[in-house]
Amino acid sequence: MAVPRPVADGCTNAEIGRRLFIGEPTVRTHLLRAFAELGVDGRTAAVTHAMRFGLLD
């Protein structure tokens, strides 16, 4: 999953889209799906969860 790193870096959806060469709506879709998979409801909780389970450094 390529989206958590830029989220952890504090990037906006637009910045993430530019980094990954995808549109902002696609970024939102990826984030919402990641939130659902992780069982969280926001960016901070997603990053914390991902770090806790070794998905991020």
All heavy atoms as TSV, in Angstrom:
chain	resi	resn	atom	element	x	y	z
A	1	MET	N	N	0.857	-1.168	0.000
A	1	MET	CA	C	0.000	0.000	0.000
A	1	MET	C	C	0.902	1.229	0.000
A	1	MET	O	O	1.713	1.403	0.890
A	1	MET	CB	C	-0.904	-0.059	1.239
A	1	MET	CG	C	-1.889	1.024	1.281
A	1	MET	SD	S	-3.089	1.034	2.642
A	1	MET	CE	C	-2.907	-0.446	3.534
A	2	ALA	N	N	0.760	2.075	-0.984
A	2	ALA	CA	C	1.664	3.211	-1.149
A	2	ALA	C	C	1.172	4.479	-0.476
A	2	ALA	O	O	1.932	5.419	-0.323
A	2	ALA	CB	C	1.878	3.479	-2.631
A	3	VAL	N	N	-0.056	4.527	-0.062
A	3	VAL	CA	C	-0.615	5.773	0.466
A	3	VAL	C	C	-0.202	6.069	1.912
A	3	VAL	O	O	-0.003	7.231	2.250
A	3	VAL	CB	C	-2.153	5.791	0.291
A	3	VAL	CG1	C	-2.776	6.999	0.955
A	3	VAL	CG2	C	-2.502	5.780	-1.200
A	4	PRO	N	N	-0.035	5.102	2.812
A	4	PRO	CA	C	0.270	5.453	4.207
A	4	PRO	C	C	1.519	6.294	4.410
A	4	PRO	O	O	1.531	7.172	5.259
A	4	PRO	CB	C	0.420	4.099	4.901
A	4	PRO	CG	C	-0.411	3.184	4.101
A	4	PRO	CD	C	-0.263	3.663	2.686
A	5	ARG	N	N	2.578	6.064	3.663
A	5	ARG	CA	C	3.808	6.833	3.872
A	5	ARG	C	C	3.575	8.321	3.657
A	5	ARG	O	O	3.914	9.122	4.520
A	5	ARG	CB	C	4.935	6.281	2.981
A	5	ARG	CG	C	6.212	7.088	2.951
A	5	ARG	CD	C	6.872	7.474	4.277
A	5	ARG	NE	N	6.805	6.508	5.313
A	5	ARG	CZ	C	6.940	6.798	6.622
A	5	ARG	NH1	N	7.206	8.008	7.029
A	5	ARG	NH2	N	6.832	5.876	7.530
A	6	PRO	N	N	2.998	8.749	2.533
A	6	PRO	CA	C	2.760	10.186	2.361
A	6	PRO	C	C	1.784	10.750	3.396
A	6	PRO	O	O	1.929	11.899	3.821
A	6	PRO	CB	C	2.193	10.316	0.950
A	6	PRO	CG	C	2.489	9.044	0.255
A	6	PRO	CD	C	2.716	8.012	1.308
A	7	VAL	N	N	0.817	9.952	3.826
A	7	VAL	CA	C	-0.105	10.410	4.873
A	7	VAL	C	C	0.685	10.644	6.152
A	7	VAL	O	O	0.522	11.667	6.819
A	7	VAL	CB	C	-1.252	9.395	5.103
A	7	VAL	CG1	C	-2.065	9.762	6.334
A	7	VAL	CG2	C	-2.150	9.326	3.877
A	8	ALA	N	N	1.563	9.711	6.492
A	8	ALA	CA	C	2.400	9.860	7.688
A	8	ALA	C	C	3.321	11.066	7.573
A	8	ALA	O	O	3.651	11.691	8.582
A	8	ALA	CB	C	3.216	8.591	7.921
A	9	ASP	N	N	3.724	11.404	6.356
A	9	ASP	CA	C	4.573	12.574	6.130
A	9	ASP	C	C	3.789	13.878	6.213
A	9	ASP	O	O	4.374	14.945	6.124
A	9	ASP	CB	C	5.257	12.489	4.759
A	9	ASP	CG	C	6.308	11.390	4.695
A	9	ASP	OD1	O	6.753	10.924	5.753
A	9	ASP	OD2	O	6.677	11.007	3.567
A	10	GLY	N	N	2.463	13.785	6.346
A	10	GLY	CA	C	1.632	14.976	6.474
A	10	GLY	C	C	1.180	15.567	5.152
A	10	GLY	O	O	0.734	16.710	5.105
A	11	CYS	N	N	1.273	14.807	4.087
A	11	CYS	CA	C	0.880	15.305	2.766
A	11	CYS	C	C	-0.634	15.420	2.650
A	11	CYS	O	O	-1.376	14.624	3.228
A	11	CYS	CB	C	1.375	14.367	1.671
A	11	CYS	SG	S	3.148	14.321	1.512
A	12	THR	N	N	-1.069	16.391	1.874
A	12	THR	CA	C	-2.482	16.520	1.550
A	12	THR	C	C	-2.831	15.493	0.476
A	12	THR	O	O	-1.946	14.897	-0.137
A	12	THR	CB	C	-2.802	17.930	1.011
A	12	THR	OG1	O	-2.116	18.094	-0.239
A	12	THR	CG2	C	-2.387	19.014	1.999
A	13	ASN	N	N	-4.128	15.331	0.230
A	13	ASN	CA	C	-4.553	14.418	-0.828
A	13	ASN	C	C	-3.988	14.839	-2.173
A	13	ASN	O	O	-3.566	13.997	-2.967
A	13	ASN	CB	C	-6.079	14.345	-0.904
A	13	ASN	CG	C	-6.674	13.611	0.283
A	13	ASN	OD1	O	-5.973	13.044	1.098
A	13	ASN	ND2	N	-7.979	13.641	0.374
A	14	ALA	N	N	-3.965	16.134	-2.430
A	14	ALA	CA	C	-3.418	16.636	-3.698
A	14	ALA	C	C	-1.928	16.304	-3.816
A	14	ALA	O	O	-1.458	15.878	-4.881
A	14	ALA	CB	C	-3.639	18.134	-3.820
A	15	GLU	N	N	-1.181	16.481	-2.731
A	15	GLU	CA	C	0.250	16.163	-2.754
A	15	GLU	C	C	0.480	14.666	-2.955
A	15	GLU	O	O	1.377	14.272	-3.698
A	15	GLU	CB	C	0.910	16.630	-1.452
A	15	GLU	CG	C	0.971	18.131	-1.312
A	15	GLU	CD	C	1.366	18.586	0.081
A	15	GLU	OE1	O	1.102	17.868	1.065
A	15	GLU	OE2	O	1.949	19.676	0.173
A	16	ILE	N	N	-0.337	13.846	-2.311
A	16	ILE	CA	C	-0.216	12.402	-2.477
A	16	ILE	C	C	-0.488	12.031	-3.929
A	16	ILE	O	O	0.238	11.231	-4.522
A	16	ILE	CB	C	-1.180	11.651	-1.533
A	16	ILE	CG1	C	-0.781	11.878	-0.078
A	16	ILE	CG2	C	-1.216	10.156	-1.861
A	16	ILE	CD1	C	-1.806	11.415	0.932
A	17	GLY	N	N	-1.510	12.623	-4.503
A	17	GLY	CA	C	-1.834	12.361	-5.902
A	17	GLY	C	C	-0.683	12.690	-6.826
A	17	GLY	O	O	-0.359	11.915	-7.730
A	18	ARG	N	N	-0.045	13.833	-6.590
A	18	ARG	CA	C	1.102	14.212	-7.422
A	18	ARG	C	C	2.266	13.243	-7.239
A	18	ARG	O	O	2.916	12.852	-8.201
A	18	ARG	CB	C	1.541	15.641	-7.111
A	18	ARG	CG	C	0.631	16.691	-7.726
A	18	ARG	CD	C	1.233	18.088	-7.643
A	18	ARG	NE	N	1.418	18.553	-6.268
A	18	ARG	CZ	C	0.476	19.145	-5.535
A	18	ARG	NH1	N	-0.729	19.369	-6.044
A	18	ARG	NH2	N	0.733	19.542	-4.314
A	19	ARG	N	N	2.524	12.829	-5.996
A	19	ARG	CA	C	3.620	11.881	-5.733
A	19	ARG	C	C	3.405	10.547	-6.431
A	19	ARG	O	O	4.343	9.927	-6.906
A	19	ARG	CB	C	3.730	11.589	-4.230
A	19	ARG	CG	C	4.502	12.568	-3.430
A	19	ARG	CD	C	4.726	11.958	-2.057
A	19	ARG	NE	N	5.300	12.908	-1.140
A	19	ARG	CZ	C	5.766	12.572	0.064
A	19	ARG	NH1	N	5.710	11.331	0.484
A	19	ARG	NH2	N	6.282	13.485	0.844
A	20	LEU	N	N	2.147	10.098	-6.439
A	20	LEU	CA	C	1.841	8.757	-6.945
A	20	LEU	C	C	1.293	8.770	-8.366
A	20	LEU	O	O	0.953	7.712	-8.903
A	20	LEU	CB	C	0.833	8.068	-6.010
A	20	LEU	CG	C	1.279	7.905	-4.557
A	20	LEU	CD1	C	0.165	7.290	-3.723
A	20	LEU	CD2	C	2.538	7.060	-4.480
A	21	PHE	N	N	1.189	9.963	-8.945
A	21	PHE	CA	C	0.680	10.112	-10.305
A	21	PHE	C	C	-0.735	9.576	-10.450
A	21	PHE	O	O	-1.060	8.873	-11.409
A	21	PHE	CB	C	1.623	9.452	-11.330
A	21	PHE	CG	C	3.030	9.951	-11.239
A	21	PHE	CD1	C	4.012	9.185	-10.636
A	21	PHE	CD2	C	3.374	11.201	-11.732
A	21	PHE	CE1	C	5.320	9.652	-10.528
A	21	PHE	CE2	C	4.671	11.677	-11.628
A	21	PHE	CZ	C	5.642	10.902	-11.035
A	22	ILE	N	N	-1.569	9.890	-9.452
A	22	ILE	CA	C	-2.982	9.521	-9.486
A	22	ILE	C	C	-3.809	10.742	-9.131
A	22	ILE	O	O	-3.299	11.713	-8.570
A	22	ILE	CB	C	-3.303	8.351	-8.526
A	22	ILE	CG1	C	-2.953	8.707	-7.073
A	22	ILE	CG2	C	-2.595	7.082	-8.965
A	22	ILE	CD1	C	-3.320	7.642	-6.059
A	23	GLY	N	N	-5.085	10.706	-9.456
A	23	GLY	CA	C	-5.968	11.829	-9.173
A	23	GLY	C	C	-6.359	11.898	-7.704
A	23	GLY	O	O	-6.320	10.895	-6.975
A	24	GLU	N	N	-6.760	13.085	-7.287
A	24	GLU	CA	C	-7.172	13.288	-5.903
A	24	GLU	C	C	-8.365	12.395	-5.514
A	24	GLU	O	O	-8.376	11.847	-4.406
A	24	GLU	CB	C	-7.489	14.767	-5.677
A	24	GLU	CG	C	-7.366	15.188	-4.261
A	24	GLU	CD	C	-7.419	16.696	-4.093
A	24	GLU	OE1	O	-7.064	17.443	-5.020
A	24	GLU	OE2	O	-7.840	17.113	-3.003
A	25	PRO	N	N	-9.362	12.222	-6.399
A	25	PRO	CA	C	-10.454	11.299	-6.039
A	25	PRO	C	C	-9.962	9.870	-5.805
A	25	PRO	O	O	-10.472	9.165	-4.924
A	25	PRO	CB	C	-11.391	11.353	-7.243
A	25	PRO	CG	C	-11.116	12.675	-7.875
A	25	PRO	CD	C	-9.645	12.906	-7.660
A	26	THR	N	N	-8.960	9.444	-6.549
A	26	THR	CA	C	-8.398	8.109	-6.367
A	26	THR	C	C	-7.690	8.019	-5.019
A	26	THR	O	O	-7.788	7.001	-4.327
A	26	THR	CB	C	-7.432	7.757	-7.513
A	26	THR	OG1	O	-8.131	7.895	-8.751
A	26	THR	CG2	C	-6.887	6.347	-7.382
A	27	VAL	N	N	-7.005	9.080	-4.631
A	27	VAL	CA	C	-6.355	9.113	-3.310
A	27	VAL	C	C	-7.414	8.948	-2.226
A	27	VAL	O	O	-7.245	8.144	-1.303
A	27	VAL	CB	C	-5.566	10.424	-3.101
A	27	VAL	CG1	C	-5.047	10.512	-1.669
A	27	VAL	CG2	C	-4.428	10.541	-4.095
A	28	ARG	N	N	-8.502	9.711	-2.335
A	28	ARG	CA	C	-9.572	9.613	-1.336
A	28	ARG	C	C	-10.128	8.194	-1.261
A	28	ARG	O	O	-10.359	7.665	-0.163
A	28	ARG	CB	C	-10.698	10.603	-1.645
A	28	ARG	CG	C	-10.360	12.020	-1.239
A	28	ARG	CD	C	-11.581	12.924	-1.267
A	28	ARG	NE	N	-12.130	13.090	-2.609
A	28	ARG	CZ	C	-11.730	13.987	-3.495
A	28	ARG	NH1	N	-10.757	14.816	-3.176
A	28	ARG	NH2	N	-12.298	14.063	-4.674
A	29	THR	N	N	-10.314	7.566	-2.419
A	29	THR	CA	C	-10.822	6.191	-2.448
A	29	THR	C	C	-9.854	5.255	-1.740
A	29	THR	O	O	-10.269	4.423	-0.917
A	29	THR	CB	C	-11.046	5.724	-3.901
A	29	THR	OG1	O	-12.034	6.565	-4.500
A	29	THR	CG2	C	-11.488	4.277	-3.957
A	30	HIS	N	N	-8.564	5.378	-2.035
A	30	HIS	CA	C	-7.559	4.525	-1.383
A	30	HIS	C	C	-7.571	4.744	0.130
A	30	HIS	O	O	-7.499	3.780	0.898
A	30	HIS	CB	C	-6.155	4.815	-1.921
A	30	HIS	CG	C	-5.874	4.210	-3.254
A	30	HIS	ND1	N	-5.808	2.853	-3.467
A	30	HIS	CD2	C	-5.631	4.786	-4.458
A	30	HIS	CE1	C	-5.545	2.613	-4.734
A	30	HIS	NE2	N	-5.427	3.781	-5.357
A	31	LEU	N	N	-7.650	6.003	0.547
A	31	LEU	CA	C	-7.655	6.294	1.982
A	31	LEU	C	C	-8.887	5.702	2.657
A	31	LEU	O	O	-8.776	5.072	3.719
A	31	LEU	CB	C	-7.589	7.797	2.230
A	31	LEU	CG	C	-6.245	8.458	1.941
A	31	LEU	CD1	C	-6.360	9.971	2.103
A	31	LEU	CD2	C	-5.170	7.911	2.850
A	32	LEU	N	N	-10.056	5.882	2.069
A	32	LEU	CA	C	-11.276	5.356	2.670
A	32	LEU	C	C	-11.234	3.835	2.772
A	32	LEU	O	O	-11.651	3.263	3.778
A	32	LEU	CB	C	-12.500	5.809	1.880
A	32	LEU	CG	C	-12.817	7.304	1.974
A	32	LEU	CD1	C	-13.960	7.668	1.039
A	32	LEU	CD2	C	-13.145	7.697	3.407
A	33	ARG	N	N	-10.700	3.187	1.751
A	33	ARG	CA	C	-10.578	1.725	1.798
A	33	ARG	C	C	-9.567	1.286	2.852
A	33	ARG	O	O	-9.788	0.307	3.567
A	33	ARG	CB	C	-10.195	1.183	0.429
A	33	ARG	CG	C	-11.348	1.263	-0.549
A	33	ARG	CD	C	-10.985	0.704	-1.887
A	33	ARG	NE	N	-12.129	0.787	-2.789
A	33	ARG	CZ	C	-12.066	0.599	-4.078
A	33	ARG	NH1	N	-10.915	0.294	-4.652
A	33	ARG	NH2	N	-13.143	0.692	-4.814
A	34	ALA	N	N	-8.468	2.020	2.954
A	34	ALA	CA	C	-7.461	1.696	3.976
A	34	ALA	C	C	-8.043	1.894	5.367
A	34	ALA	O	O	-7.833	1.055	6.253
A	34	ALA	CB	C	-6.216	2.553	3.794
A	35	PHE	N	N	-8.794	2.984	5.569
A	35	PHE	CA	C	-9.424	3.230	6.869
A	35	PHE	C	C	-10.356	2.075	7.219
A	35	PHE	O	O	-10.358	1.590	8.356
A	35	PHE	CB	C	-10.219	4.531	6.871
A	35	PHE	CG	C	-9.407	5.791	6.696
A	35	PHE	CD1	C	-10.043	6.988	6.427
A	35	PHE	CD2	C	-8.020	5.797	6.782
A	35	PHE	CE1	C	-9.327	8.160	6.258
A	35	PHE	CE2	C	-7.292	6.965	6.617
A	35	PHE	CZ	C	-7.953	8.146	6.356
A	36	ALA	N	N	-11.143	1.625	6.242
A	36	ALA	CA	C	-12.080	0.526	6.484
A	36	ALA	C	C	-11.329	-0.764	6.834
A	36	ALA	O	O	-11.713	-1.474	7.772
A	36	ALA	CB	C	-12.966	0.317	5.263
A	37	GLU	N	N	-10.271	-1.059	6.096
A	37	GLU	CA	C	-9.495	-2.280	6.370
A	37	GLU	C	C	-8.841	-2.244	7.739
A	37	GLU	O	O	-8.740	-3.273	8.412
A	37	GLU	CB	C	-8.423	-2.475	5.304
A	37	GLU	CG	C	-8.944	-3.051	4.014
A	37	GLU	CD	C	-7.823	-3.424	3.051
A	37	GLU	OE1	O	-6.759	-3.867	3.521
A	37	GLU	OE2	O	-8.032	-3.246	1.852
A	38	LEU	N	N	-8.364	-1.064	8.129
A	38	LEU	CA	C	-7.696	-0.927	9.421
A	38	LEU	C	C	-8.685	-0.756	10.568
A	38	LEU	O	O	-8.293	-0.818	11.733
A	38	LEU	CB	C	-6.729	0.267	9.389
A	38	LEU	CG	C	-5.546	0.147	8.432
A	38	LEU	CD1	C	-4.803	1.470	8.352
A	38	LEU	CD2	C	-4.612	-0.974	8.858
A	39	GLY	N	N	-9.945	-0.496	10.250
A	39	GLY	CA	C	-10.957	-0.292	11.288
A	39	GLY	C	C	-10.807	1.033	11.992
A	39	GLY	O	O	-11.074	1.136	13.190
A	40	VAL	N	N	-10.383	2.057	11.252
A	40	VAL	CA	C	-10.198	3.392	11.823
A	40	VAL	C	C	-11.047	4.384	11.036
A	40	VAL	O	O	-11.589	4.064	9.987
A	40	VAL	CB	C	-8.710	3.817	11.801
A	40	VAL	CG1	C	-7.880	2.855	12.635
A	40	VAL	CG2	C	-8.170	3.885	10.385
A	41	ASP	N	N	-11.125	5.601	11.565
A	41	ASP	CA	C	-11.965	6.583	10.893
A	41	ASP	C	C	-11.250	7.880	10.537
A	41	ASP	O	O	-11.892	8.875	10.238
A	41	ASP	CB	C	-13.207	6.890	11.721
A	41	ASP	CG	C	-12.873	7.446	13.101
A	41	ASP	OD1	O	-11.681	7.593	13.412
A	41	ASP	OD2	O	-13.810	7.723	13.860
A	42	GLY	N	N	-9.932	7.873	10.554
A	42	GLY	CA	C	-9.213	9.086	10.192
A	42	GLY	C	C	-7.745	8.842	9.918
A	42	GLY	O	O	-7.215	7.747	10.153
A	43	ARG	N	N	-7.106	9.901	9.420
A	43	ARG	CA	C	-5.702	9.816	9.022
A	43	ARG	C	C	-4.773	9.495	10.193
A	43	ARG	O	O	-3.900	8.639	10.088
A	43	ARG	CB	C	-5.273	11.140	8.381
A	43	ARG	CG	C	-5.936	11.425	7.071
A	43	ARG	CD	C	-5.690	12.865	6.647
A	43	ARG	NE	N	-4.554	13.008	5.780
A	43	ARG	CZ	C	-4.619	12.985	4.454
A	43	ARG	NH1	N	-5.772	12.831	3.849
A	43	ARG	NH2	N	-3.533	13.127	3.746
A	44	THR	N	N	-4.967	10.195	11.307
A	44	THR	CA	C	-4.085	9.999	12.456
A	44	THR	C	C	-4.193	8.580	12.991
A	44	THR	O	O	-3.174	7.918	13.252
A	44	THR	CB	C	-4.416	11.003	13.572
A	44	THR	OG1	O	-4.290	12.324	13.041
A	44	THR	CG2	C	-3.492	10.846	14.760
A	45	ALA	N	N	-5.407	8.097	13.133
A	45	ALA	CA	C	-5.614	6.733	13.625
A	45	ALA	C	C	-5.029	5.711	12.647
A	45	ALA	O	O	-4.453	4.707	13.071
A	45	ALA	CB	C	-7.099	6.464	13.845
A	46	ALA	N	N	-5.155	5.963	11.359
A	46	ALA	CA	C	-4.613	5.043	10.356
A	46	ALA	C	C	-3.096	4.964	10.459
A	46	ALA	O	O	-2.518	3.876	10.408
A	46	ALA	CB	C	-5.035	5.472	8.953
A	47	VAL	N	N	-2.447	6.105	10.588
A	47	VAL	CA	C	-0.986	6.124	10.687
A	47	VAL	C	C	-0.535	5.442	11.980
A	47	VAL	O	O	0.389	4.624	11.976
A	47	VAL	CB	C	-0.443	7.568	10.603
A	47	VAL	CG1	C	1.040	7.618	10.943
A	47	VAL	CG2	C	-0.693	8.148	9.212
A	48	THR	N	N	-1.207	5.745	13.083
A	48	THR	CA	C	-0.865	5.117	14.359
A	48	THR	C	C	-1.012	3.603	14.281
A	48	THR	O	O	-0.129	2.852	14.703
A	48	THR	CB	C	-1.763	5.672	15.485
A	48	THR	OG1	O	-1.593	7.087	15.547
A	48	THR	CG2	C	-1.428	5.053	16.822
A	49	HIS	N	N	-2.108	3.162	13.703
A	49	HIS	CA	C	-2.371	1.720	13.550
A	49	HIS	C	C	-1.315	1.083	12.650
A	49	HIS	O	O	-0.781	0.016	12.972
A	49	HIS	CB	C	-3.772	1.536	12.960
A	49	HIS	CG	C	-4.251	0.127	12.957
A	49	HIS	ND1	N	-4.818	-0.478	14.051
A	49	HIS	CD2	C	-4.241	-0.808	11.973
A	49	HIS	CE1	C	-5.136	-1.716	13.744
A	49	HIS	NE2	N	-4.806	-1.946	12.489
A	50	ALA	N	N	-1.024	1.713	11.537
A	50	ALA	CA	C	-0.031	1.173	10.602
A	50	ALA	C	C	1.350	1.063	11.251
A	50	ALA	O	O	2.073	0.086	11.045
A	50	ALA	CB	C	0.040	2.041	9.342
A	51	MET	N	N	1.712	2.069	12.043
A	51	MET	CA	C	3.004	2.024	12.740
A	51	MET	C	C	3.015	0.917	13.785
A	51	MET	O	O	4.003	0.195	13.918
A	51	MET	CB	C	3.301	3.376	13.390
A	51	MET	CG	C	3.610	4.453	12.368
A	51	MET	SD	S	3.869	6.071	13.101
A	51	MET	CE	C	5.493	5.847	13.799
A	52	ARG	N	N	1.924	0.786	14.504
A	52	ARG	CA	C	1.835	-0.222	15.558
A	52	ARG	C	C	2.011	-1.638	15.007
A	52	ARG	O	O	2.619	-2.490	15.652
A	52	ARG	CB	C	0.474	-0.118	16.265
A	52	ARG	CG	C	0.307	-1.081	17.430
A	52	ARG	CD	C	-1.021	-0.915	18.151
A	52	ARG	NE	N	-1.161	0.435	18.643
A	52	ARG	CZ	C	-2.271	1.169	18.508
A	52	ARG	NH1	N	-3.323	0.682	17.899
A	52	ARG	NH2	N	-2.329	2.391	18.986
A	53	PHE	N	N	1.523	-1.860	13.795
A	53	PHE	CA	C	1.588	-3.196	13.206
A	53	PHE	C	C	2.712	-3.353	12.201
A	53	PHE	O	O	2.737	-4.290	11.421
A	53	PHE	CB	C	0.246	-3.566	12.596
A	53	PHE	CG	C	-0.799	-3.810	13.658
A	53	PHE	CD1	C	-1.685	-2.810	14.008
A	53	PHE	CD2	C	-0.844	-5.013	14.347
A	53	PHE	CE1	C	-2.621	-3.008	15.003
A	53	PHE	CE2	C	-1.789	-5.226	15.346
A	53	PHE	CZ	C	-2.672	-4.223	15.683
A	54	GLY	N	N	3.661	-2.412	12.216
A	54	GLY	CA	C	4.863	-2.546	11.398
A	54	GLY	C	C	4.665	-2.279	9.925
A	54	GLY	O	O	5.504	-2.678	9.117
A	55	LEU	N	N	3.579	-1.608	9.554
A	55	LEU	CA	C	3.350	-1.286	8.155
A	55	LEU	C	C	4.102	-0.025	7.719
A	55	LEU	O	O	4.233	0.237	6.547
A	55	LEU	CB	C	1.846	-1.111	7.882
A	55	LEU	CG	C	0.981	-2.323	8.227
A	55	LEU	CD1	C	-0.492	-1.988	8.092
A	55	LEU	CD2	C	1.358	-3.512	7.360
A	56	LEU	N	N	4.556	0.740	8.699
A	56	LEU	CA	C	5.362	1.944	8.464
A	56	LEU	C	C	6.552	1.911	9.402
A	56	LEU	O	O	6.500	1.338	10.477
A	56	LEU	CB	C	4.555	3.215	8.751
A	56	LEU	CG	C	3.415	3.555	7.820
A	56	LEU	CD1	C	2.603	4.703	8.398
A	56	LEU	CD2	C	3.940	3.935	6.461
A	57	ASP	N	N	7.620	2.584	9.007
A	57	ASP	CA	C	8.803	2.684	9.874
A	57	ASP	C	C	8.522	3.591	11.048
A	57	ASP	O	O	7.851	4.565	10.956
A	57	ASP	CB	C	9.986	3.264	9.088
A	57	ASP	CG	C	10.343	2.382	7.904
A	57	ASP	OD1	O	10.067	1.177	7.953
A	57	ASP	OD2	O	10.905	2.921	6.944
